[in-house]
Amino acid sequence: MRVDAQPNRRLPEFAAKSLFWLELKAAVSDHLAEEASNGRPSVGDERLRRKAGVILLWFAASYAALLFTTTLSGALLATLCLAFAASALGFGVFHDANHRTLFRRPKSNLLAARLCSILLGPSRHFWLHKHNGLHHRQPNVLGWDDDLETRGALRLSPADVWAPRFRHQEIKAPFYYALNTVEWLFWKDFRCLVSGRLNHLHPVELGNGARTELLVCKGLYFGLFVLPPFVVLPVWWAVAAFLLFHVVLSWALALIFQVAHLTPAMEFGGVRAGDDWALHQVRTTADFAVGSRIVTWFTGGLNHQIEHHLFPNVAHSHYPALRPIVRAVAERHGVHCHDMGGAFSAVRQHFILLKTLGAAT
């Protein structure tokens, strides 16, 4: 685990394209061209559109079951199904649409992203800046990767200053993670809108059109997916369903995104001298549970995180086939690719990092 003593406040700079990256891009380009000739394009793959349809049906059926249930156990079971459907929708539809890989036409990806903003509640614009603009360019660089920003609740990078409140954070983290979507959907987006900042370092000013879109999507989300359970179900059933939904969704989102970058084997010290963008991605990213088709399907290929970070504008249906290509080229150039093993092993290693970073230094 490599670190710097102080957070990097300057925009990280990368070296010229490495031989590793040039060879890898050429090899992947050849592979994707062959796939496209066989009806599997790198963007707008029909397999992902069918998958998106299945997830939307799963989401709709789960929500309908929640609204029409007649028992508390039925409400909780429907809520559990809805939370997992919402997670899959976020991983496999919202995420892909914002990377412009779900459809070939940009307008179709935009409509899909807006639809998910209504179904799930997040601001598309703030997500694009946080995820595509900051995280994907400089993962694990404190001050530039917003995924390391917890507003003082957790210490996620050894480059961050230690404080006594971080003691035993591995015990407190599940509680904080459980609040993730409630804080995001009901507070953070509005705070960013009012303040014009994503965090204390990064301003994000939305134009009038983007502000209107955010407020309209939020209004539809509240009106269609937050209030109805409180209208048609007993209030305490609705409260239980609301809490269960957000706890499960929050844990799913937090853990899938955390384990791919925040484990002891990762680097946190900024961009190494002489590293280009691609080498930095490999040093700060890990795959996990790549042998599980279920995990790959559910996470939208995010368990193939190295492939995703190197080729974020390629449909995730191609990631399993890209993995051996990436490994072969990396081996030829002496570049190590991290693999966390299975899903439980990856989660365990994430909590080992939390414990290490929370210990007094």
C-alpha positions as CSV (number, residue, x, y, z in Angstrom):
1,M,0.0,0.0,0.0
2,R,1.8,3.1,-1.2
3,V,0.9,6.5,0.1
4,D,2.0,10.1,0.2
5,A,2.1,12.2,3.3
6,Q,-0.3,14.9,2.1
7,P,-3.3,14.9,-0.1
8,N,-2.6,16.0,-3.7
9,R,-4.4,19.4,-4.3
10,R,-3.1,19.8,-7.8
11,L,-4.7,18.1,-10.8
12,P,-2.8,14.8,-11.2
13,E,-0.7,14.6,-14.4
14,F,0.1,11.5,-16.4
15,A,3.1,10.5,-18.5
16,A,2.8,9.9,-22.2
17,K,1.1,6.7,-23.3
18,S,3.1,3.6,-22.2
19,L,4.0,0.7,-24.4
20,F,1.7,-1.4,-22.2
21,W,-1.3,0.9,-23.0
22,L,-0.5,1.2,-26.7
23,E,-0.3,-2.6,-27.1
24,L,-3.4,-3.2,-25.0
25,K,-5.5,-0.8,-26.9
26,A,-4.5,-2.3,-30.2
27,A,-5.2,-5.9,-29.0
28,V,-8.6,-4.9,-27.6
29,S,-9.5,-2.9,-30.7
30,D,-8.8,-6.0,-32.8
31,H,-11.0,-8.1,-30.5
32,L,-13.8,-5.7,-30.5
33,A,-13.7,-5.4,-34.2
34,E,-14.1,-9.1,-34.5
35,E,-17.0,-9.1,-32.0
36,A,-18.7,-6.3,-33.9
37,S,-18.5,-8.4,-37.1
38,N,-20.3,-11.1,-35.2
39,G,-23.2,-8.8,-34.2
40,R,-21.8,-7.9,-30.7
41,P,-20.8,-4.2,-31.0
42,S,-18.7,-2.5,-28.3
43,V,-21.5,0.0,-27.7
44,G,-25.2,-0.8,-27.9
45,D,-24.8,-4.5,-27.5
46,E,-28.3,-6.2,-27.9
47,R,-27.5,-8.4,-24.9
48,L,-27.4,-5.4,-22.6
49,R,-30.7,-4.0,-23.9
50,R,-32.4,-7.4,-23.3
51,K,-30.9,-7.4,-19.8
52,A,-32.1,-3.9,-19.1
53,G,-35.6,-5.0,-20.0
54,V,-35.4,-7.9,-17.6
55,I,-34.2,-5.6,-14.8
56,L,-37.0,-3.1,-15.5
57,L,-39.6,-5.9,-15.3
58,W,-38.1,-7.2,-12.1
59,F,-38.2,-3.7,-10.6
60,A,-41.8,-3.1,-11.7
61,A,-43.1,-6.5,-10.5
62,S,-41.4,-6.0,-7.1
63,Y,-42.8,-2.5,-6.7
64,A,-46.3,-3.7,-7.7
65,A,-46.0,-6.6,-5.2
66,L,-45.1,-4.1,-2.5
67,L,-48.1,-1.9,-3.1
68,F,-50.6,-4.7,-3.4
69,T,-49.4,-6.9,-0.5
70,T,-51.8,-7.8,2.3
71,T,-49.3,-8.9,4.9
72,L,-46.2,-7.5,6.6
73,S,-44.1,-10.4,5.6
74,G,-45.2,-10.0,2.0
75,A,-44.3,-6.3,2.1
76,L,-40.8,-7.0,3.5
77,L,-40.2,-9.8,0.9
78,A,-41.3,-7.5,-1.9
79,T,-39.1,-4.7,-0.6
80,L,-36.1,-7.0,-0.5
81,C,-36.7,-8.0,-4.1
82,L,-37.2,-4.3,-5.0
83,A,-33.9,-3.3,-3.3
84,F,-31.9,-5.9,-5.3
85,A,-33.7,-4.9,-8.5
86,A,-32.9,-1.3,-7.8
87,S,-29.2,-2.3,-7.2
88,A,-29.1,-4.1,-10.6
89,L,-30.8,-1.1,-12.2
90,G,-28.1,1.2,-10.9
91,F,-25.2,-1.1,-11.8
92,G,-26.4,-2.3,-15.2
93,V,-28.6,0.5,-16.6
94,F,-28.0,3.9,-14.9
95,H,-24.2,3.3,-14.8
96,D,-24.0,2.1,-18.4
97,A,-26.2,4.8,-19.8
98,N,-24.1,7.5,-18.2
99,H,-21.0,5.8,-19.7
100,R,-22.9,5.9,-23.1
101,T,-22.5,2.2,-23.6
102,L,-26.1,0.9,-23.3
103,F,-27.3,2.3,-26.7
104,R,-25.5,3.5,-29.8
105,R,-27.4,6.8,-29.9
106,P,-26.4,9.4,-27.3
107,K,-30.1,10.5,-27.0
108,S,-31.2,7.0,-26.1
109,N,-28.5,6.8,-23.3
110,L,-29.6,10.2,-22.1
111,L,-33.3,9.0,-21.9
112,A,-32.2,5.8,-20.1
113,A,-30.2,7.8,-17.5
114,R,-33.1,10.2,-17.0
115,L,-35.5,7.3,-16.5
116,C,-33.2,5.8,-13.9
117,S,-33.0,9.2,-12.1
118,I,-36.8,9.0,-11.8
119,L,-36.9,5.3,-10.7
120,L,-33.9,5.5,-8.3
121,G,-33.7,9.2,-7.3
122,P,-30.1,10.3,-8.0
123,S,-29.0,13.4,-9.8
124,R,-27.6,12.4,-13.2
125,H,-25.5,15.5,-13.5
126,F,-23.7,15.3,-10.1
127,W,-23.1,11.6,-10.7
128,L,-21.5,12.3,-14.0
129,H,-19.1,14.8,-12.4
130,K,-18.4,12.6,-9.4
131,H,-18.0,9.3,-11.2
132,N,-17.0,9.9,-14.8
133,G,-15.2,13.2,-14.3
134,L,-13.3,12.6,-11.0
135,H,-13.2,9.0,-10.0
136,H,-12.5,7.5,-13.4
137,R,-9.7,9.9,-14.2
138,Q,-7.8,9.6,-10.9
139,P,-9.0,6.8,-8.7
140,N,-7.7,6.7,-5.1
141,V,-6.1,10.1,-5.3
142,L,-7.2,12.0,-2.2
143,G,-8.8,15.3,-3.1
144,W,-9.6,14.2,-6.6
145,D,-11.5,10.9,-6.2
146,D,-14.8,11.8,-4.6
147,D,-15.4,8.2,-3.6
148,L,-12.8,8.8,-0.8
149,E,-14.9,11.7,0.5
150,T,-17.0,10.8,3.5
151,R,-17.3,14.2,5.1
152,G,-15.2,13.1,8.1
153,A,-17.1,9.9,8.9
154,L,-14.5,7.4,7.7
155,R,-10.9,7.4,6.8
156,L,-10.7,5.6,3.4
157,S,-7.2,6.6,2.4
158,P,-3.9,6.4,4.3
159,A,-3.1,9.8,2.7
160,D,-5.9,11.3,4.8
161,V,-5.1,12.7,8.3
162,W,-5.9,10.3,11.1
163,A,-8.3,11.4,13.9
164,P,-9.5,9.6,17.1
165,R,-13.0,9.3,15.7
166,F,-11.7,6.8,13.1
167,R,-10.9,4.2,15.8
168,H,-12.9,1.0,15.3
169,Q,-14.3,2.4,12.0
170,E,-14.6,-1.1,10.7
171,I,-17.3,-1.6,13.2
172,K,-19.1,1.7,12.5
173,A,-18.8,1.4,8.7
174,P,-21.8,-0.9,8.1
175,F,-24.0,1.7,9.8
176,Y,-22.6,4.5,7.8
177,Y,-22.9,2.5,4.6
178,A,-26.5,1.7,5.5
179,L,-27.3,5.5,5.4
180,N,-25.6,5.9,1.9
181,T,-28.7,6.3,-0.3
182,V,-30.8,8.2,2.2
183,E,-28.0,10.8,2.6
184,W,-27.4,10.8,-1.2
185,L,-30.9,11.0,-2.5
186,F,-32.5,13.2,0.3
187,W,-29.7,15.5,1.3
188,K,-26.5,15.4,-0.7
189,D,-28.0,16.2,-4.2
190,F,-29.9,19.1,-2.7
191,R,-26.8,20.4,-0.8
192,C,-24.8,20.2,-4.0
193,L,-27.5,22.1,-5.9
194,V,-27.7,24.9,-3.3
195,S,-24.0,25.2,-2.7
196,G,-22.9,24.7,-6.3
197,R,-20.2,22.3,-5.0
198,L,-19.7,18.5,-5.1
199,N,-17.5,18.8,-2.1
200,H,-15.2,21.3,-0.4
201,L,-12.7,21.1,-3.3
202,H,-14.9,20.8,-6.5
203,P,-17.5,23.4,-7.6
204,V,-20.3,22.1,-9.9
205,E,-22.6,24.7,-11.1
206,L,-25.7,23.5,-13.0
207,G,-27.4,25.4,-15.7
208,N,-31.1,26.2,-15.7
209,G,-31.9,23.2,-17.8
210,A,-30.0,20.8,-15.6
211,R,-31.5,22.3,-12.4
212,T,-35.0,21.9,-13.9
213,E,-34.3,18.3,-14.8
214,L,-33.0,17.5,-11.4
215,L,-36.0,19.0,-9.6
216,V,-38.5,17.3,-12.0
217,C,-36.8,13.9,-11.6
218,K,-36.7,14.3,-7.9
219,G,-40.3,15.3,-7.8
220,L,-41.4,12.3,-9.8
221,Y,-39.2,10.0,-7.7
222,F,-40.8,11.3,-4.5
223,G,-44.3,11.2,-6.0
224,L,-44.1,7.8,-7.6
225,F,-41.8,5.8,-5.4
226,V,-41.5,7.3,-1.9
227,L,-45.0,8.5,-1.1
228,P,-47.3,5.7,-2.5
229,P,-46.3,3.0,0.1
230,F,-47.2,5.4,2.9
231,V,-50.6,6.0,1.2
232,V,-51.7,2.4,0.5
233,L,-49.9,0.5,3.3
234,P,-50.2,0.8,7.1
235,V,-47.7,3.5,8.1
236,W,-45.4,1.3,10.1
237,W,-45.3,-1.2,7.3
238,A,-44.3,1.6,4.9
239,V,-41.6,2.8,7.4
240,A,-40.2,-0.7,7.7
241,A,-40.2,-1.1,3.9
242,F,-38.5,2.2,3.5
243,L,-35.8,1.4,5.9
244,L,-35.2,-2.1,4.6
245,F,-35.1,-0.9,1.0
246,H,-32.4,1.8,1.7
247,V,-30.3,-0.4,4.0
248,V,-30.1,-3.2,1.4
249,L,-29.6,-0.8,-1.6
250,S,-27.0,1.2,0.3
251,W,-25.0,-1.8,1.3
252,A,-25.1,-3.2,-2.2
253,L,-23.9,0.0,-3.8
254,A,-21.3,0.8,-1.2
255,L,-19.7,-2.6,-1.1
256,I,-19.5,-3.2,-4.8
257,F,-17.9,0.1,-5.5
258,Q,-15.6,0.0,-2.4
259,V,-14.1,-3.4,-2.7
260,A,-12.8,-2.7,-6.2
261,H,-10.6,0.1,-5.0
262,L,-10.3,0.2,-1.2
263,T,-8.3,-2.8,-0.1
264,P,-4.8,-3.1,1.3
265,A,-3.2,-4.1,-2.0
266,M,-4.2,-0.9,-3.7
267,E,-2.1,2.3,-4.1
268,F,-3.2,5.6,-2.6
269,G,-0.2,7.8,-3.2
270,G,-1.2,9.7,-6.3
271,V,0.1,9.1,-9.7
272,R,3.6,7.4,-9.8
273,A,6.2,9.3,-11.6
274,G,6.4,7.9,-15.1
275,D,3.0,6.3,-15.0
276,D,0.5,7.0,-17.7
277,W,-3.3,7.0,-17.2
278,A,-3.7,3.3,-17.9
279,L,-0.9,2.2,-15.4
280,H,-2.5,4.3,-12.7
281,Q,-5.9,2.6,-13.3
282,V,-4.3,-0.8,-12.9
283,R,-2.4,0.1,-9.7
284,T,-5.6,1.4,-8.0
285,T,-8.2,-1.1,-9.2
286,A,-9.0,-4.8,-8.6
287,D,-11.2,-7.5,-10.0
288,F,-13.2,-9.8,-7.8
289,A,-15.6,-12.7,-8.1
290,V,-14.9,-12.9,-11.9
291,G,-15.7,-16.6,-12.0
292,S,-19.3,-16.0,-10.9
293,R,-21.8,-15.3,-13.7
294,I,-24.4,-14.3,-11.1
295,V,-22.1,-11.6,-9.7
296,T,-21.1,-10.4,-13.2
297,W,-24.8,-10.1,-14.2
298,F,-25.9,-8.5,-11.0
299,T,-23.1,-5.9,-10.8
300,G,-23.2,-5.0,-14.5
301,G,-19.7,-6.2,-14.9
302,L,-18.3,-4.0,-12.1
303,N,-16.6,-7.1,-10.7
304,H,-14.3,-6.8,-13.8
305,Q,-13.3,-3.4,-12.5
306,I,-9.8,-3.3,-14.1
307,E,-11.4,-3.9,-17.5
308,H,-14.1,-1.3,-16.8
309,H,-11.6,1.4,-15.7
310,L,-9.4,0.8,-18.8
311,F,-12.3,0.6,-21.2
312,P,-15.2,2.6,-19.6
313,N,-16.8,3.3,-22.9
314,V,-17.1,-0.4,-23.8
315,A,-20.3,-2.3,-23.0
316,H,-19.8,-4.5,-19.9
317,S,-20.9,-7.6,-21.8
318,H,-17.4,-7.7,-23.3
319,Y,-15.5,-7.5,-20.0
320,P,-15.1,-11.2,-19.3
321,A,-13.5,-11.7,-22.8
322,L,-11.3,-8.6,-22.3
323,R,-9.9,-9.9,-19.0
324,P,-7.5,-12.5,-20.5
325,I,-6.3,-10.0,-23.1
326,V,-5.5,-7.4,-20.4
327,R,-3.7,-10.1,-18.3
328,A,-1.6,-11.3,-21.2
329,V,-0.5,-7.8,-22.2
330,A,0.1,-6.8,-18.6
331,E,2.3,-9.9,-18.0
332,R,4.4,-9.1,-21.0
333,H,5.1,-5.6,-19.6
334,G,5.6,-6.7,-16.0
335,V,2.4,-5.0,-14.9
336,H,0.6,-6.6,-11.9
337,C,-3.2,-6.9,-12.1
338,H,-5.0,-7.1,-8.7
339,D,-7.6,-9.9,-8.1
340,M,-9.4,-10.0,-4.7
341,G,-10.7,-13.5,-5.2
342,G,-14.3,-14.1,-4.4
343,A,-16.9,-11.6,-3.3
344,F,-16.6,-12.5,0.4
345,S,-12.8,-12.3,0.3
346,A,-13.0,-8.9,-1.4
347,V,-15.4,-7.6,1.4
348,R,-13.1,-9.0,4.0
349,Q,-10.1,-7.3,2.6
350,H,-12.0,-4.0,2.5
351,F,-12.8,-4.2,6.2
352,I,-9.2,-5.1,6.9
353,L,-8.2,-1.8,5.3
354,L,-10.8,0.0,7.3
355,K,-9.4,-1.5,10.5
356,T,-5.8,-0.6,9.5
357,L,-6.7,3.0,8.7
358,G,-8.7,3.4,11.8
359,A,-5.9,2.3,14.1
360,A,-4.0,5.1,15.9
361,T,-0.9,6.3,14.0
